[in-house]
Every structure is written in C-alpha cells, then in structure tokens.
Amino acid sequence: RWSITGTFTRRTQSRHAERGYNHFYNTFSREFGDRETSEIDPDEILIYMTALTAGCKRKTRRLRYVQTKAFFNFVINCLELAIPNPCDNNLLSKSFRHPKRTKRTVVGKEALDEVIFRCTSERDRIMLELMARSGMRIGEVLKMRPCDVEGRRITLEAPKSGRDVEYACMTESTAERLEKYIREKGIAPEDGIFKLSYSGARFVVKKAGDRADVNIKPHDFRLFACGHLPAATCLPPACALPACAEHGRQAAIPGGLSATGRRSFVSAGDA
C-alpha cells in the first residue's frame, strides 16, 4: 500500500519541501488511503485533482499535479512495482500544464525611494529599507531579533534556501536607525524586533505604497535589491561571499548582484 509517508518525509532534506507536501499527504490519504497503488487509474486522479484544485490558480494546480506525480514515482521506484505512473497521461498533463510566465515589472528607484521616505512610522521605514537595501524577504525581516544583528550584518537562521544559516548586510544608515529603534523600544535580545504578522506586514507595505500612489508588494523590494544595487554596497567586513540563488531571471541589470541574485551572504566556509 502507498502509506509510507513517514519514510518519504524523512528522506526530504528541505524543511520547506516537507511542509509543502503535508497538504498533499492529508488530502491524498483521505481519498486513496485504503487503496492499492495498482488499483488507482488516471480517471480517478483527474477527478481527485479537479476537486482538489477547484478555484486555485494555474500555478497551484500545476504544483499539486507535480506533487502527485512525484509521489507515484517514489512509490513505484521504492517498491519496484511494474506499473505505469497514473499521472503519465496526456489529459492530465494538458489539464495541469505550466502557466505562461510573464515578465515581472521592477519598480523604479525613484518610486521605491518615495515609498520609503513617505513612511511616517520609524518601524515601517526600517522594515522597508531592510527589504529594499538588503534584499531580505518579508518573512526574514519579521523573524529578526536583536541577537541576530551584529553591526551591519544580520544572521538569517533557517532561511528559505534550506541552508542552516545565511547572512544579509545593511547599509550604515539602516544599521544606525535599527540600533536606535531597538535601544529606544528596549527590545530584549531574544525578542522579535517587529511584532507583526505576515498579513500585517503586507498591510504596512500597501499603506506605504498608497501614500506614494505606487502599487507595490513586499517582494518588489527584494526584486529591486537583487537587480539594481551593486554588490560592492553590501559586502560585510572581509568574511563573507555573495551566494546567488535562483530568482526567476526577471531582471538582468548591469551593476546589480545578478539576474538571479540573492541579496544574502553565506560564510566563506559554506561557499
């Protein structure tokens, strides 16, 4: 039987991949938990996938299809079953094909600076500067603690890349503003600096964009940082190397980190 999720989860190295498959496990087990793998046919998979992804975007529909197909491949290979993958079906592959990729528009420097400078809250301005000047994800900003900050360098524990740790670097002005904010608010070393939920942070960004009449989202700050800011402006003191992760190749801008740049750093020992 297919119920070997524990083995599959333990072999998954990325914590984020494991978390992403949890939804698949729960829904798939309810539908086919008492069935033999060889009994499941493509028509049943199509009905299951259609119901599961009803109302979802094409990208999400494709993800669920890929997860289901990967799971069947895993089961067939590990148990050495002489059966075809029920997801290897023309109708399924066409129904859950890749969405067309659209080139993302990078917000200009003038517009982004105006969004930041119009912030009336010191907390909001620091958050936006960390995303725009350091290329940090909004989730990484929200997880920051005073003990993670050392001068201009920020330690990112359990980042989205799957590494144990990464580093980001701030500009001098942002570092000074952040240090002053932590001192004035009396934030303990192990406490969160920005006590906001993810939805609250998105509202902060939207409100800042509305003030400057700019339609902007949190990831636009990171995309700007990866494409526009010269690598020389973010190097920490002689102990780090830039690590570029896949970023969709949205913007190849001369002088930027790279077309797929990641505004973060890993120690020289990890590179």
FENRAVEN-V872276 format. One record per residue. N is the residue number from 1. RES is the residue in three letters. SS is DSSP state (alpha for helix, beta for strand, coil for the rest). PSI is psi in whole degrees, -180 to 180 (none if undefined). Layout:
n=(N:N)
res=(RES:RES)
ss=(SS:SS)
psi=(PSI:PSI)
This chain:
n=(1:2:3:4:5:6:7:8:9:10:11:12:13:14:15:16:17:18:19:20:21:22:23:24:25:26:27:28:29:30:31:32:33:34:35:36:37:38:39:40:41:42:43:44:45:46:47:48:49:50:51:52:53:54:55:56:57:58:59:60:61:62:63:64:65:66:67:68:69:70:71:72:73:74:75:76:77:78:79:80:81:82:83:84:85:86:87:88:89:90:91:92:93:94:95:96:97:98:99:100:101:102:103:104:105:106:107:108:109:110:111:112:113:114:115:116:117:118:119:120:121:122:123:124:125:126:127:128:129:130:131:132:133:134:135:136:137:138:139:140:141:142:143:144:145:146:147:148:149:150:151:152:153:154:155:156:157:158:159:160:161:162:163:164:165:166:167:168:169:170:171:172:173:174:175:176:177:178:179:180:181:182:183:184:185:186:187:188:189:190:191:192:193:194:195:196:197:198:199:200:201:202:203:204:205:206:207:208:209:210:211:212:213:214:215:216:217:218:219:220:221:222:223:224:225:226:227:228:229:230:231:232:233:234:235:236:237:238:239:240:241:242:243:244:245:246:247:248:249:250:251:252:253:254:255:256:257:258:259:260:261:262:263:264:265:266:267:268:269:270:271)
res=(ARG:TRP:SER:ILE:THR:GLY:THR:PHE:THR:ARG:ARG:THR:GLN:SER:ARG:HIS:ALA:GLU:ARG:GLY:TYR:ASN:HIS:PHE:TYR:ASN:THR:PHE:SER:ARG:GLU:PHE:GLY:ASP:ARG:GLU:THR:SER:GLU:ILE:ASP:PRO:ASP:GLU:ILE:LEU:ILE:TYR:MET:THR:ALA:LEU:THR:ALA:GLY:CYS:LYS:ARG:LYS:THR:ARG:ARG:LEU:ARG:TYR:VAL:GLN:THR:LYS:ALA:PHE:PHE:ASN:PHE:VAL:ILE:ASN:CYS:LEU:GLU:LEU:ALA:ILE:PRO:ASN:PRO:CYS:ASP:ASN:ASN:LEU:LEU:SER:LYS:SER:PHE:ARG:HIS:PRO:LYS:ARG:THR:LYS:ARG:THR:VAL:VAL:GLY:LYS:GLU:ALA:LEU:ASP:GLU:VAL:ILE:PHE:ARG:CYS:THR:SER:GLU:ARG:ASP:ARG:ILE:MET:LEU:GLU:LEU:MET:ALA:ARG:SER:GLY:MET:ARG:ILE:GLY:GLU:VAL:LEU:LYS:MET:ARG:PRO:CYS:ASP:VAL:GLU:GLY:ARG:ARG:ILE:THR:LEU:GLU:ALA:PRO:LYS:SER:GLY:ARG:ASP:VAL:GLU:TYR:ALA:CYS:MET:THR:GLU:SER:THR:ALA:GLU:ARG:LEU:GLU:LYS:TYR:ILE:ARG:GLU:LYS:GLY:ILE:ALA:PRO:GLU:ASP:GLY:ILE:PHE:LYS:LEU:SER:TYR:SER:GLY:ALA:ARG:PHE:VAL:VAL:LYS:LYS:ALA:GLY:ASP:ARG:ALA:ASP:VAL:ASN:ILE:LYS:PRO:HIS:ASP:PHE:ARG:LEU:PHE:ALA:CYS:GLY:HIS:LEU:PRO:ALA:ALA:THR:CYS:LEU:PRO:PRO:ALA:CYS:ALA:LEU:PRO:ALA:CYS:ALA:GLU:HIS:GLY:ARG:GLN:ALA:ALA:ILE:PRO:GLY:GLY:LEU:SER:ALA:THR:GLY:ARG:ARG:SER:PHE:VAL:SER:ALA:GLY:ASP:ALA)
ss=(coil:coil:coil:coil:alpha:alpha:alpha:alpha:alpha:alpha:alpha:coil:coil:coil:alpha:alpha:alpha:alpha:alpha:alpha:alpha:alpha:alpha:alpha:alpha:alpha:alpha:alpha:alpha:alpha:alpha:alpha:coil:coil:coil:coil:alpha:alpha:alpha:coil:coil:alpha:alpha:alpha:alpha:alpha:alpha:alpha:alpha:alpha:alpha:alpha:coil:coil:coil:coil:coil:alpha:alpha:alpha:alpha:alpha:alpha:alpha:alpha:alpha:alpha:alpha:alpha:alpha:alpha:alpha:alpha:alpha:alpha:alpha:alpha:alpha:alpha:coil:coil:coil:coil:coil:coil:coil:coil:coil:coil:alpha:alpha:alpha:alpha:alpha:alpha:coil:coil:coil:coil:coil:coil:coil:coil:coil:coil:coil:coil:coil:alpha:alpha:alpha:alpha:alpha:alpha:alpha:alpha:alpha:coil:coil:coil:coil:alpha:alpha:alpha:alpha:alpha:alpha:alpha:alpha:alpha:alpha:alpha:alpha:alpha:coil:coil:coil:alpha:alpha:alpha:alpha:alpha:coil:coil:beta:alpha:alpha:alpha:beta:beta:coil:coil:beta:beta:beta:beta:beta:coil:coil:coil:coil:coil:coil:coil:beta:beta:beta:beta:beta:coil:coil:alpha:alpha:alpha:alpha:alpha:alpha:alpha:alpha:alpha:alpha:alpha:alpha:alpha:alpha:coil:coil:coil:coil:coil:coil:beta:coil:coil:coil:coil:coil:alpha:alpha:alpha:alpha:alpha:alpha:alpha:alpha:alpha:alpha:alpha:alpha:alpha:alpha:coil:coil:coil:coil:coil:coil:alpha:alpha:alpha:alpha:alpha:alpha:alpha:alpha:alpha:alpha:alpha:coil:coil:alpha:alpha:alpha:alpha:coil:coil:coil:coil:coil:beta:beta:beta:coil:coil:coil:coil:coil:coil:coil:coil:coil:coil:coil:coil:coil:coil:coil:coil:coil:coil:coil:coil:coil:coil:beta:beta:beta:coil:coil:coil:coil)
psi=(163:-9:75:35:-32:-44:-44:-40:-41:-29:-11:116:-38:128:-33:-37:-40:-43:-36:-30:-13:-42:-41:-46:-47:-46:-39:-38:-36:-33:-42:17:-28:19:152:145:-41:-16:-15:125:167:-35:-40:-39:-40:-44:-44:-46:-38:-43:-39:-38:15:127:0:160:161:-32:-40:-40:-43:-41:-46:-37:-44:-40:-43:-43:-43:-38:-45:-40:-42:-48:-46:-41:-43:-38:0:52:137:60:152:157:122:-15:-10:69:134:-41:-40:-46:-34:-35:-28:44:168:137:155:132:131:141:129:135:127:128:136:159:-42:-44:-42:-40:-38:-39:-43:-47:-22:-3:130:-18:131:-38:-46:-40:-41:-43:-46:-39:-37:-37:-42:-35:-25:-8:24:148:156:-36:-36:-37:-43:-24:-2:141:155:-34:-13:-8:127:97:-121:-5:138:129:125:107:140:58:171:-23:-18:-10:163:-38:148:170:143:157:139:162:164:-44:-40:-40:-42:-41:-40:-43:-42:-40:-44:-41:-45:-35:-11:43:128:153:-35:-1:156:141:-45:102:75:151:171:-42:-35:-39:-38:-37:-38:-45:-43:-42:-40:-38:-38:-35:-37:5:45:129:107:148:162:-41:-16:-31:-44:-41:-39:-46:-43:-30:-29:-38:131:143:-29:-21:-8:13:127:171:97:26:10:158:144:138:114:123:161:129:27:-6:44:-35:116:99:122:134:-8:180:-50:171:-26:32:150:115:63:173:143:153:156:-28:-25:-20:none)
